[in-house]
Amino acid sequence: MIRRRTIAGVGAALVVATAACGSDGAGSGEAFSADVMGRLRADGVAPELVYVVSIPGHELAEQSVGVRGGEGFGATYVSPDGGQVELVVDWGGFSDEQCRDTPIVNAEPPGSAVTCEPDGAGWYRVGGGRHEYVTVRDDHVLRLGAAEGELDDVALRAALADARHVTTAGAQEQDHAPAPATVERADLPPSGDGAPDNSVGAGG
């Protein structure tokens, strides 16, 4: 049985790239900016895989947001003392067998043995000086991991349970901006070739 640790204050506001973040990871919206979404598309990240999480005492490092693997998404959340928590989302499923056999991200040495604990909602994994929680949504897998001692299994699980798919509203607004309004000129006749009506009235 994996020893469980506890930490207070698991709940926190959503972290986003469009807002300045405080030490508690609080943000003010759910959409990345159009520039960030454009960069993700250019990198080949599948829009369905773009998520954000809330992690107490950690901020999203916007420069870390990018592609992982072929179309996967990754982002790193950092604390003031230099701690890092990594979110990785990719296509696929997960099982008890994969939990035991799949290396933990950034484990040292790579390929270290993994201790796996399924809990019905996902899998808590420890190995190579790292620990992570894994969960499946539809046809993709979310993994949130850190060095042992950085958060605990309760916080990792809570963060993934509250993971939110990022809206592309900002990018869509940029891509589908409304066309300029047509301004009607009063000096154009209602029929004919559309040339201005320069005639003068009586006494002109």
N, C-alpha and C positions, 0 to 999 in steps of 0.2 A: 504494500500500500504506500502510495506517495504521501509524504508528510505535507500537510496543508498549513499554510500560514494565513493570517488574516490581516486586512488593512482597512482602515475606516475611509468613508467618503468615496465609495466607488462611483456614484453618479456624478456627472459633470456635463456642462453644456457642450454642444457640438463644435468641433474645431473645424474651421474652414480657411481656405487660402485667401479669401477676400477681406478678412478682418484682422486687425492687430489682436494678438492673443495675449492674455494675462497668464500668470503662473498657474492658474487652475485650468487652463486650456479652454476658456470660454470663448465662444464666437458669437456671431450675430446673424448667420444665414446658413443656407444649405447648398449654395452653388459656388463652384469654382468660377473664377473670372473667365471671360472669353479667351484671354491670352493663354491662361493655363490649360484650358480645355483644348485650344488650338495646338498647343505644344504636345499634349498627350496624343491627339489624333495624328500629328506628324510623326510621333515616335512609334505609332502603330498599336497603341493601347486600345483594347476593345471597350467601348463606352459602358457596356454592361458590367464591367469589372471594376469600375471606379467607385471606391467607398471612402468614407471617413469614419473615425471613431472618436470617442471621448476618453481621455486617460487623465486621471487626476494628477496635477503637478507637471504635466507635459504639454508642450506645444508642437504643432505641426511644423516641421522644417520644410518650407515650401520648395527649396531647391532640391530636396530629395525625391519629390514626386516625379514618377516616370515609369517607363516600361520595365517589366521583369519577365525575362524569357521572351517568347514570341509575341503574345498579345496581352500578357499579364500586367497587373498594376502593382506598384509598390510605393510606400511612403514611410518616412521615419518620424517619430515623435520624440522630442528631446526634453530633458529636465534641466533646471538651472545648474545642477551639479555634474552635468555631462552624461547622465544616463540616457539610453536610447531604447526605444521600443519600435519594432519593425512590423508593419502591416504588409502582407503579400496576398494578392487575390489572383487566382488563375482558373482556367477551365478545368473541369474534371469532377470526380467524386472522391470519397475517402471511405476507408473501412478499417476494421480492427487490424486486419493483416497489414494494410498500408501504414497504419499508425505505428506498428512495431518496426517496419522495414524501411520507411521513408526517413532519410536524414533530416535532422533539424537544421533550419536555416542558420548559417554562421556558427555551427558547432565546431569546437576545436578539440581534437583534430576532426576534420571532416569525416563523416561516416561513423561517428561514435555511436555506441550502443544506445538504444532509446528505451526508456521505461514508459509504458503507455497505460493510461487510465481512462477508459470510456465512461461517460456519465449519462448517456441517453440523449443529450443535446449536442455533444461533440466529444473531443478527446483532449485530455491534458497530457503533455509529453515532456519528459526531462531527459537531457543527455548532452554530453560535450560542453558542460558549463552553461548550457542554455535551457530555457523552458519555454513552452509555447502552448497556446490553446488553438484548436482547429475546429471549424464548423463548416457545414455545407449548406448552401442556399441554391436551390434549383440545380443548375448544371455547373456551378463553380464552387471553389473551395476558398475559404478565408482563413488565414493563419496570422496570429499575432504573437510575437515572441520577443524575448529579452534575455539578458544575462540573468542567471539565478541570483536572487536578491533584489533585482529590479522588479518591483511589483510582486504579485503572487498569483496563484491560480484563480482566486476569487476575482481579482481585478481584471485579469486577462479575459476570463469568461464573460464578465459583465460588459466589458468594452465591446467584445464581438457580438454579444446579444443585442447591443444597441447600435451596431454598425449601420450606417445609412448610405444608401446608393446616392451618389452625387448627381444632382440635376444638371443638365447641360443648357439650362435656360439662358445663361449669359451668352454662350456661343451661338445658340439658335437665334437670339435677338440680333446678333451681329450678322449672321449669315442671311437672315430673312428680313432685313431692314425695309420699312415701307418705302415705296417709290415716292419721289417728290410730288407734291400736290400740283395739279395743273391750274395755272392762273389764266382766267379768261380776259381777253382784251376787249375793251368797249368800242374800239375803233375798227373792229373787223366786222364786215357785213355778214348777215346770217346765211347768205348763199353766194355762189360764184366761186372764184379761184382763191378767195381768202385774202386778197390784197386789202390793205387799209383803206378806209373810206375817207378821202381827203377833200371831199366836196365841201363847199361853203353854202350856207343858207342865204335867204334873201337879204340883200343889203350888205353881203360879205365882201 
